[in-house]
Amino acid sequence: MKKNSHFTTFLFLCGFVALAAYLDSPFSIIHSSYSYSTTSEPAVVQPVDVEPPTDVPVLEYMLDDVKKMNGYFVETYQEYEVYYDEDGKVVKREPTSKTESIRYWEEDLKMEP
């Protein structure tokens, strides 16, 4: 009796896995409204030439200040919004409120011969 019970459970699990695999496939009844191609060739798409907008700023950091504090050199950088024209020349440069600081130990800057 136990063998029959295990066999029935095994058949049920196999049937359940087969049904789940069928429903997950693109050819099942659930996915009949979608169109699938059986070819293995990739779709060919022509690239579109898009000019990058010139009114979008580029964020750049510029050195603002260098201080020596407690054996460290502290460099402060200010973030700027930089606007360029079509020729790559700077049209406008506006500072933002963001700053970054980098701290160097004085001994790290000394070079040994």
Backbone as JSON Lines, residues from 0, in Angstrom:
{"i":0,"aa":"M","n":[0.81,-1.19,0.0],"ca":[0.0,0.0,0.0],"c":[0.86,1.26,0.0]}
{"i":1,"aa":"K","n":[2.01,1.23,0.72],"ca":[2.87,2.39,0.77],"c":[3.51,2.67,-0.58]}
{"i":2,"aa":"K","n":[3.88,1.62,-1.33],"ca":[4.47,1.8,-2.64],"c":[3.49,2.5,-3.57]}
{"i":3,"aa":"N","n":[2.26,2.13,-3.51],"ca":[1.23,2.73,-4.36],"c":[1.06,4.2,-4.0]}
{"i":4,"aa":"S","n":[1.1,4.53,-2.74],"ca":[0.95,5.91,-2.28],"c":[2.11,6.77,-2.77]}
{"i":5,"aa":"H","n":[3.33,6.25,-2.69],"ca":[4.5,7.0,-3.17],"c":[4.44,7.17,-4.68]}
{"i":6,"aa":"F","n":[4.03,6.13,-5.37],"ca":[3.93,6.2,-6.83],"c":[2.88,7.23,-7.25]}
{"i":7,"aa":"T","n":[1.75,7.28,-6.57],"ca":[0.7,8.26,-6.88],"c":[1.2,9.68,-6.61]}
{"i":8,"aa":"T","n":[1.9,9.88,-5.52],"ca":[2.46,11.2,-5.2],"c":[3.48,11.61,-6.25]}
{"i":9,"aa":"F","n":[4.32,10.66,-6.69],"ca":[5.3,10.95,-7.72],"c":[4.62,11.33,-9.03]}
{"i":10,"aa":"L","n":[3.6,10.59,-9.43],"ca":[2.86,10.92,-10.66],"c":[2.2,12.29,-10.56]}
{"i":11,"aa":"F","n":[1.64,12.6,-9.4],"ca":[1.0,13.9,-9.2],"c":[2.02,15.03,-9.34]}
{"i":12,"aa":"L","n":[3.21,14.87,-8.74],"ca":[4.24,15.89,-8.84],"c":[4.75,16.05,-10.27]}
{"i":13,"aa":"C","n":[4.92,14.94,-10.98],"ca":[5.34,15.01,-12.38],"c":[4.3,15.73,-13.23]}
{"i":14,"aa":"G","n":[3.04,15.43,-13.0],"ca":[1.97,16.1,-13.74],"c":[1.91,17.59,-13.41]}
{"i":15,"aa":"F","n":[2.12,17.92,-12.15],"ca":[2.11,19.33,-11.76],"c":[3.26,20.09,-12.4]}
{"i":16,"aa":"V","n":[4.46,19.5,-12.43],"ca":[5.62,20.15,-13.05],"c":[5.41,20.29,-14.55]}
{"i":17,"aa":"A","n":[4.84,19.28,-15.18],"ca":[4.57,19.35,-16.63],"c":[3.55,20.45,-16.93]}
{"i":18,"aa":"L","n":[2.5,20.56,-16.12],"ca":[1.49,21.6,-16.33],"c":[2.11,22.99,-16.12]}
{"i":19,"aa":"A","n":[2.93,23.17,-15.09],"ca":[3.57,24.46,-14.83],"c":[4.52,24.83,-15.96]}
{"i":20,"aa":"A","n":[5.26,23.84,-16.49],"ca":[6.17,24.1,-17.61],"c":[5.39,24.5,-18.85]}
{"i":21,"aa":"Y","n":[4.27,23.84,-19.11],"ca":[3.45,24.18,-20.27],"c":[2.88,25.59,-20.14]}
{"i":22,"aa":"L","n":[2.34,25.93,-18.98],"ca":[1.76,27.26,-18.79],"c":[2.81,28.36,-18.82]}
{"i":23,"aa":"D","n":[4.05,28.03,-18.51],"ca":[5.12,29.02,-18.54],"c":[5.7,29.18,-19.94]}
{"i":24,"aa":"S","n":[5.44,28.26,-20.85],"ca":[6.0,28.34,-22.19],"c":[5.27,29.39,-23.02]}
{"i":25,"aa":"P","n":[5.92,29.93,-24.05],"ca":[5.27,30.96,-24.87],"c":[4.16,30.41,-25.77]}
{"i":26,"aa":"F","n":[4.02,29.09,-25.88],"ca":[3.01,28.5,-26.75],"c":[1.79,28.02,-25.99]}
{"i":27,"aa":"S","n":[1.65,28.39,-24.7],"ca":[0.52,27.92,-23.91],"c":[-0.73,28.74,-24.22]}
{"i":28,"aa":"I","n":[-1.84,28.3,-23.68],"ca":[-3.13,28.98,-23.88],"c":[-3.09,30.37,-23.27]}
{"i":29,"aa":"I","n":[-2.39,30.54,-22.17],"ca":[-2.33,31.84,-21.5],"c":[-1.66,32.89,-22.37]}
{"i":30,"aa":"H","n":[-0.64,32.49,-23.12],"ca":[0.13,33.42,-23.94],"c":[-0.29,33.4,-25.41]}
{"i":31,"aa":"S","n":[-1.47,32.95,-25.74],"ca":[-1.88,32.83,-27.14],"c":[-2.09,34.19,-27.81]}
{"i":32,"aa":"S","n":[-2.29,35.25,-27.06],"ca":[-2.52,36.56,-27.67],"c":[-1.21,37.26,-28.02]}
{"i":33,"aa":"Y","n":[-0.06,36.7,-27.63],"ca":[1.23,37.3,-27.94],"c":[1.82,36.63,-29.16]}
{"i":34,"aa":"S","n":[2.6,37.39,-29.93],"ca":[3.24,36.86,-31.12],"c":[4.7,36.57,-30.82]}
{"i":35,"aa":"Y","n":[5.13,35.35,-31.13],"ca":[6.51,34.95,-30.91],"c":[7.12,34.51,-32.22]}
{"i":36,"aa":"S","n":[8.37,34.88,-32.42],"ca":[9.09,34.46,-33.6],"c":[9.97,33.28,-33.23]}
{"i":37,"aa":"T","n":[10.01,32.29,-34.12],"ca":[10.83,31.11,-33.86],"c":[12.2,31.22,-34.5]}
{"i":38,"aa":"T","n":[12.48,32.34,-35.18],"ca":[13.81,32.5,-35.78],"c":[14.78,32.98,-34.72]}
{"i":39,"aa":"S","n":[16.04,32.68,-34.93],"ca":[17.06,33.07,-33.96],"c":[17.81,34.32,-34.38]}
{"i":40,"aa":"E","n":[17.34,35.03,-35.4],"ca":[18.01,36.24,-35.85],"c":[17.58,37.43,-34.98]}
{"i":41,"aa":"P","n":[18.52,38.29,-34.63],"ca":[18.16,39.47,-33.84],"c":[17.43,40.5,-34.69]}
{"i":42,"aa":"A","n":[16.65,41.31,-34.06],"ca":[15.94,42.36,-34.78],"c":[16.93,43.43,-35.21]}
{"i":43,"aa":"V","n":[16.74,43.97,-36.4],"ca":[17.62,44.99,-36.94],"c":[16.94,46.34,-36.74]}
{"i":44,"aa":"V","n":[17.65,47.22,-36.06],"ca":[17.12,48.55,-35.8],"c":[18.13,49.58,-36.27]}
{"i":45,"aa":"Q","n":[17.67,50.59,-36.97],"ca":[18.54,51.65,-37.44],"c":[18.73,52.67,-36.32]}
{"i":46,"aa":"P","n":[19.98,53.07,-36.04],"ca":[20.21,54.07,-34.99],"c":[19.68,55.44,-35.43]}
{"i":47,"aa":"V","n":[19.23,56.17,-34.46],"ca":[18.71,57.5,-34.71],"c":[19.77,58.51,-34.29]}
{"i":48,"aa":"D","n":[20.06,59.45,-35.2],"ca":[21.02,60.5,-34.86],"c":[20.33,61.54,-33.99]}
{"i":49,"aa":"V","n":[20.8,61.61,-32.76],"ca":[20.23,62.56,-31.82],"c":[21.34,63.5,-31.36]}
{"i":50,"aa":"E","n":[21.1,64.77,-31.51],"ca":[22.06,65.76,-31.06],"c":[21.94,65.91,-29.55]}
{"i":51,"aa":"P","n":[23.05,65.88,-28.84],"ca":[22.95,66.08,-27.4],"c":[22.52,67.51,-27.1]}
{"i":52,"aa":"P","n":[21.68,67.69,-26.11],"ca":[21.21,69.04,-25.81],"c":[22.35,69.9,-25.27]}
{"i":53,"aa":"T","n":[22.36,71.16,-25.69],"ca":[23.43,72.06,-25.26],"c":[23.03,72.86,-24.03]}
{"i":54,"aa":"D","n":[21.77,72.81,-23.63],"ca":[21.34,73.58,-22.48],"c":[21.43,72.79,-21.17]}
{"i":55,"aa":"V","n":[21.99,71.59,-21.22],"ca":[22.14,70.76,-20.03],"c":[23.54,71.0,-19.46]}
{"i":56,"aa":"P","n":[23.64,71.33,-18.18],"ca":[24.97,71.61,-17.63],"c":[25.78,70.35,-17.37]}
{"i":57,"aa":"V","n":[27.08,70.52,-17.39],"ca":[28.02,69.47,-17.02],"c":[28.54,69.83,-15.64]}
{"i":58,"aa":"L","n":[28.52,68.87,-14.71],"ca":[28.98,69.14,-13.36],"c":[30.48,68.91,-13.28]}
{"i":59,"aa":"E","n":[31.22,69.91,-12.82],"ca":[32.66,69.82,-12.69],"c":[33.07,70.35,-11.33]}
{"i":60,"aa":"Y","n":[34.17,69.81,-10.8],"ca":[34.74,70.29,-9.55],"c":[35.99,71.1,-9.86]}
{"i":61,"aa":"M","n":[36.12,72.23,-9.17],"ca":[37.31,73.08,-9.33],"c":[37.89,73.33,-7.95]}
{"i":62,"aa":"L","n":[39.23,73.37,-7.88],"ca":[39.91,73.62,-6.62],"c":[39.57,75.02,-6.13]}
{"i":63,"aa":"D","n":[39.07,75.11,-4.91],"ca":[38.63,76.38,-4.36],"c":[39.62,76.91,-3.33]}
{"i":64,"aa":"D","n":[40.15,76.03,-2.47],"ca":[41.0,76.5,-1.38],"c":[41.9,75.36,-0.92]}
{"i":65,"aa":"V","n":[43.13,75.73,-0.47],"ca":[44.05,74.78,0.14],"c":[44.49,75.37,1.47]}
{"i":66,"aa":"K","n":[44.32,74.61,2.55],"ca":[44.71,75.06,3.88],"c":[45.6,74.0,4.53]}
{"i":67,"aa":"K","n":[46.46,74.47,5.45],"ca":[47.28,73.55,6.22],"c":[46.75,73.57,7.65]}
{"i":68,"aa":"M","n":[46.27,72.39,8.12],"ca":[45.67,72.29,9.45],"c":[46.18,71.04,10.15]}
{"i":69,"aa":"N","n":[46.86,71.22,11.29],"ca":[47.31,70.11,12.14],"c":[48.13,69.06,11.39]}
{"i":70,"aa":"G","n":[49.05,69.51,10.55],"ca":[49.9,68.58,9.81],"c":[49.26,68.01,8.56]}
{"i":71,"aa":"Y","n":[48.06,68.46,8.21],"ca":[47.35,68.01,7.02],"c":[47.2,69.17,6.04]}
{"i":72,"aa":"F","n":[47.2,68.84,4.76],"ca":[46.77,69.79,3.74],"c":[45.33,69.44,3.41]}
{"i":73,"aa":"V","n":[44.45,70.41,3.47],"ca":[43.04,70.2,3.18],"c":[42.7,70.98,1.91]}
{"i":74,"aa":"E","n":[42.32,70.25,0.87],"ca":[41.91,70.86,-0.39],"c":[40.39,70.86,-0.44]}
{"i":75,"aa":"T","n":[39.81,72.0,-0.75],"ca":[38.36,72.13,-0.87],"c":[38.02,72.37,-2.33]}
{"i":76,"aa":"Y","n":[37.12,71.56,-2.84],"ca":[36.69,71.67,-4.23],"c":[35.24,72.12,-4.26]}
{"i":77,"aa":"Q","n":[34.92,73.04,-5.16],"ca":[33.58,73.56,-5.35],"c":[32.99,72.95,-6.61]}
{"i":78,"aa":"E","n":[31.75,72.51,-6.54],"ca":[31.07,71.97,-7.73],"c":[30.48,73.12,-8.53]}
{"i":79,"aa":"Y","n":[30.63,73.05,-9.85],"ca":[30.11,74.06,-10.76],"c":[29.25,73.42,-11.83]}
{"i":80,"aa":"E","n":[28.2,74.12,-12.23],"ca":[27.43,73.74,-13.42],"c":[28.02,74.52,-14.58]}
{"i":81,"aa":"V","n":[28.57,73.79,-15.55],"ca":[29.22,74.43,-16.68],"c":[28.39,74.18,-17.93]}
{"i":82,"aa":"Y","n":[28.06,75.27,-18.64],"ca":[27.29,75.2,-19.87],"c":[28.23,75.44,-21.04]}
{"i":83,"aa":"Y","n":[28.15,74.55,-22.04],"ca":[28.98,74.66,-23.23],"c":[28.12,74.96,-24.45]}
{"i":84,"aa":"D","n":[28.71,75.63,-25.47],"ca":[28.0,75.83,-26.72],"c":[28.34,74.69,-27.68]}
{"i":85,"aa":"E","n":[27.9,74.79,-28.92],"ca":[28.13,73.71,-29.9],"c":[29.6,73.51,-30.22]}
{"i":86,"aa":"D","n":[30.42,74.56,-30.06],"ca":[31.84,74.48,-30.37],"c":[32.67,73.98,-29.2]}
{"i":87,"aa":"G","n":[32.04,73.74,-28.05],"ca":[32.76,73.25,-26.89],"c":[33.32,74.34,-26.01]}
{"i":88,"aa":"K","n":[32.92,75.59,-26.25],"ca":[33.4,76.7,-25.43],"c":[32.44,76.93,-24.27]}
{"i":89,"aa":"V","n":[33.01,77.37,-23.14],"ca":[32.21,77.59,-21.94],"c":[31.37,78.84,-22.14]}
{"i":90,"aa":"V","n":[30.06,78.68,-21.97],"ca":[29.13,79.8,-22.08],"c":[28.87,80.4,-20.7]}
{"i":91,"aa":"K","n":[28.66,79.51,-19.72],"ca":[28.3,79.97,-18.39],"c":[28.82,78.97,-17.37]}
{"i":92,"aa":"R","n":[29.27,79.47,-16.21],"ca":[29.75,78.62,-15.13],"c":[29.12,79.13,-13.83]}
{"i":93,"aa":"E","n":[28.28,78.28,-13.21],"ca":[27.59,78.66,-11.99],"c":[27.98,77.72,-10.85]}
{"i":94,"aa":"P","n":[28.37,78.27,-9.68],"ca":[28.69,77.39,-8.55],"c":[27.42,76.82,-7.92]}
{"i":95,"aa":"T","n":[27.52,75.59,-7.44],"ca":[26.41,74.98,-6.7],"c":[26.76,75.04,-5.21]}
{"i":96,"aa":"S","n":[25.89,74.52,-4.39],"ca":[26.14,74.56,-2.94],"c":[26.98,73.36,-2.48]}
{"i":97,"aa":"K","n":[27.35,72.47,-3.36],"ca":[28.07,71.26,-2.98],"c":[29.58,71.5,-3.01]}
{"i":98,"aa":"T","n":[30.24,71.09,-1.93],"ca":[31.7,71.14,-1.86],"c":[32.22,69.79,-1.39]}
{"i":99,"aa":"E","n":[33.45,69.49,-1.77],"ca":[34.12,68.26,-1.35],"c":[35.49,68.63,-0.81]}
{"i":100,"aa":"S","n":[35.94,67.92,0.22],"ca":[37.26,68.17,0.8],"c":[38.09,66.9,0.77]}
{"i":101,"aa":"I","n":[39.37,67.09,0.49],"ca":[40.33,65.99,0.5],"c":[41.44,66.37,1.46]}
{"i":102,"aa":"R","n":[41.83,65.45,2.32],"ca":[42.84,65.72,3.33],"c":[44.07,64.86,3.08]}
{"i":103,"aa":"Y","n":[45.24,65.5,3.01],"ca":[46.51,64.81,2.79],"c":[47.4,65.02,4.0]}
{"i":104,"aa":"W","n":[48.1,63.99,4.43],"ca":[49.09,64.11,5.49],"c":[50.32,64.76,4.89]}
{"i":105,"aa":"E","n":[50.9,65.68,5.61],"ca":[52.03,66.45,5.11],"c":[53.19,65.55,4.7]}
{"i":106,"aa":"E","n":[53.42,64.47,5.44],"ca":[54.54,63.56,5.15],"c":[54.32,62.81,3.84]}
{"i":107,"aa":"D","n":[53.05,62.6,3.43],"ca":[52.78,61.88,2.19],"c":[53.21,62.67,0.96]}
{"i":108,"aa":"L","n":[53.3,63.97,1.1],"ca":[53.63,64.8,-0.05],"c":[55.15,64.94,-0.26]}
{"i":109,"aa":"K","n":[55.94,64.56,0.72],"ca":[57.4,64.64,0.58],"c":[57.89,63.46,-0.25]}
{"i":110,"aa":"M","n":[58.73,63.75,-1.22],"ca":[59.27,62.71,-2.09],"c":[60.68,62.35,-1.63]}
{"i":111,"aa":"E","n":[61.0,61.06,-1.58],"ca":[62.34,60.62,-1.23],"c":[63.16,60.46,-2.5]}
{"i":112,"aa":"P","n":[64.47,60.85,-2.46],"ca":[65.32,60.73,-3.68],"c":[65.69,59.31,-3.99]}
